[in-house]
């Protein structure tokens, strides 16, 4: 599973899977197991705003901080997304 970064944000890796690139750009946040069970899922819009598809095991503070991180880094993350995906931002 491709990670957007090698480091964790709020204790979670930010990643996507090769099987989910048929959807619009999104970010999973999960612990070291990198499984969708218990992970959060954020769809990313073209301005960096996110829609929380599912919160998973994250608390509200972690969700807020990850959303802020995505907003600050979404353009760089999009380049990583496009390595496997042909889809664009959420809502396009």
C-alpha positions, 0 to 999 in steps of 0.5 A: 500500500503506497504511503503518502509519507514515511512518517506518521501524522497524529500516530497514523500513516496516511496511505491509499491502496492500489485497489481504491484508485478507481475512486476520487482522491482520498486518504486513509489514516491507519496505525501500523497494520495499514488495514481498512478496518478501523481506519479513517477515510478522507476524500480530498477536494481540489482546494484541499478541503476534505470530506470525512467518509469514515472516522474509524478509530480516530478521535475528533482532535486527530481527525481535525489535525489530519484534515489540517495536514492534508489541507497544507499538503494536498498538492504534493499528496496529489502527485503521489496519488496520480502515480497509480490513479487516473481519477482526480479530486473529490467532486470533479 
